[in-house]
Amino acid sequence: VPPERSEMLARVRTQIRRHRFHQRMRANVQQSVSAAVTDSLTGLHNRRFLTQHLDALVAAARRSSKGLSVMLADIDRFKSINDNRGHAVGDEVIRFVADLLKANVRDFDSVGRWGGEELLIAKPDAGPRIALKVAERLGQGVAAAPAHVRGCSAALPVTVSIGVSSFRGGDDTVDALLRRADRGLYAAKRAGRARVEAAAGCEASVGRRGLGGCGNGGGRRRSDG
């Protein structure tokens, strides 16, 4: 092989190696960024992402006046599942509920794991009445689909309690929105679980079975979920 051709081939091989190295570096960076905002158990957004995203959603809702609602869904009696079935089964139940919720909301809704057995759904362009109806449909969907999980010979009955809060405009904040959703969730737990509730003040009072009245909220949820 003439020297000129050998040198050219060597340069081409060097460029190919460099290109592949940079591709691997870019892939590693993308994976790191994705891991930073993704919950490793469910593959959903994690709390870090949701917190930042809610700031943007509230700002957009304030500009557009099109509404924004948040739901906090908590798996009922989850501690009993962990204690009686083991943490591996508990993880499977969280994945099962996460997949169901993600599959039954709009593409531009945000679903993520807020922490433990608690999942958050953010619905842009949705007022309180729509949010309550959707939350009820999601809760009924979970209850109607017993969890077939690894480690259990029979399907597990699973339900969720959901607290709903809607953006009130003006000086309303992400923290206030989340506090109201949490109070609604506590009210649902206190009223018997497997329910949907808005916080005290009932941003939308809807007299449907499964919603009940407004709870006063506040405090911590029961330790057995």
N, C-alpha and C positions, 0 to 999 in steps of 0.2 A: 504494500500500500504506500503510495507516495506520501512524503512527510506532510504536504499541505492537507491531504485528505485525512490523515491520521489526526492532525491537530484539530481539524474541523469536527471530526467525530467526537473527539475528547471534549470539545467545547459544548457540543450538543448534549452529550451525556451529563455534563456539569449543569447545564441549564435545566435539563429534565429533573435532576436531583433537587435543584433549588426550587423548582416549581412545585414538586411533590412535597417538599419540606414546608413551603409556605401554605399549601393547601391543608396540611395536617395542623399547622399552627392556627389557621383560621377556624378549622373545625373544632379544635380544642377550646378556642375562645368562645365560639358559639355555644358549645356544650356547657361551658362554665357559666355563661350568662343565663342560659336556660335553666341550669340547676339552681341558680340563685333565686329564681322566681317560681320554681315548680316544687310541689310537694312530692317527695319521693315515694310515698305510699300509694297515692291515688293518681298521680300524674296531672292533677289539677293545679291551678294557681295556688301559691302559698300566701300566708298572711302578709308577708312583706310586699308582694305584688299587689294584693287586694287593697292594702292601706294606701299605697300610692295611686292606684287606679281610682279609688273612691274620691280622692281629692280632685282628680280630673273630671269625674262624672258629676260631682256637685257643682264644680265651676261651670260645666256645660249646661247643667239643669238651671242654674241661676241665670245664665245668658238667654236660654231658649224658652224657659217657662213651660217645657214639655213634660216635666215630671221625672221623678226618679224614685224607685222603691228598693228597699233592701229586705231580705229575708234571712233569718238565722234559723237553721234547721239542726236539731239535736236528736241523735238516736236515743230512743227511750230505753231505759233500764240497761244501758250499755255496760255498766259496772257488773251487773249480774251475768251478762254474756261473757265478759272477761273472766270473772271468778269461777263460773261453772263450766265454761267451754275452753278457756285458755286464750291467751293473747293472740295467738295465730288465727284463731277463729274470729276474734274481735277485729283484727286487721282486715280479714276477708269481708266482714259485714260492712266495715267502713267503705271498702272499695265498691261493694255491691250498691250501697246507697249513693255513693258519689257518681257511679256510672249511670244509675237511674235518673238522678237529678240532671246531670249533664245532657243526657239524651232527650230530655223532655222540656227544655227551654229553648229560646231562640238562639240563633248563631251568635248574635251580638250581645246576648246576656253574658255576664261573667259569673262563673261558678268556681269556688275554691274552698280549700280546707282552712277554716279559721283557727282550728286548734282542737286536738283530741278527737272527739266524735262529733264536733260541731262544724257544719258547713255553711258557707255564706253564698247567697245568690244576689247579684245586683242587676236590676232591670231598668235600663234607661227608658225614657218615654213611657213610663207606666205610673199611673196614679194609684191611690190607695185601693179603690174598688177593684181595679184590674189585678193588682198585686194580691189582694186577699183571695180572689177567685183562683188565680194561678197557684198560690200556696196551697189552697185546699185541694186542687187537682193533683199537685205533686205529692201531698201527704197521702191522699187516697191511693195514688199509684204505687207508692212504697208499700202500703199496707196490703195491697192486692197482689203483690208479687213476692211471696216468701223467698227468703234467701237460700239458694242452693250453694253452699260453700264447702270447700275442701275441709275435711276433718269432721264432717257431720254426715251421718247416714240419712238423716231426714232434713227437709227444708226447715229453716228457722223462721218463725213469725217475727217480723221486724216492723216497727212503726217509728215515726218521727213526730216531734212537736216543733211547731214553727212560729216564730215571732216576726211580725211584719211592721215596717216603719216606712213612711214616705217623706220625701223632702218637702219642707214647708215654705221654701223660698226665703227671701230676705236674708237675715243673719243666721239662718239655720246652718249647722256645721256637720261635718262627718262624725265627730264624736257624739253630738246630740242624736244624730240619726241612728247610730249604732246603739246608744244607750236605750233609745225607745224600742228598738228591735229586741234587745236583750230583755227589757221589761216585759214585752209581749211574750217572749219565749218562756220566761219565768211564770207568767200568768197561765200559759198553756200547760206547763208542767203541774202547776198547783191545781188546775181545774181537772186533772185526771189523765194528762198525756194524750198523744195521738190527736192533737187539736191544733188549730190555727188561731192565734190571737194577735190583736194590735195592742199597743201599749195604752196606758191610762190616757183618757181623752178621746179614744177611738177616732182616729183620723178618718175612718169610714165605718160607720156602724151598719153592718150587714147581718140581718137576722136569718142566717142559714144554719142548718144543722151542721155541727162540727166546728162552728166558729164561736158560738156562745157570746157572752157579753164581754165588756172590757174588764181586764184585771188591773189592779193598782200597781202590780209589778214591784220592782225593787228587791234588794237582797240577793242572796245566792240561791242557785237551784239546788234541789235535793241531791245528796251525794250519790244516790243510786240511779240518777237520771230519769 
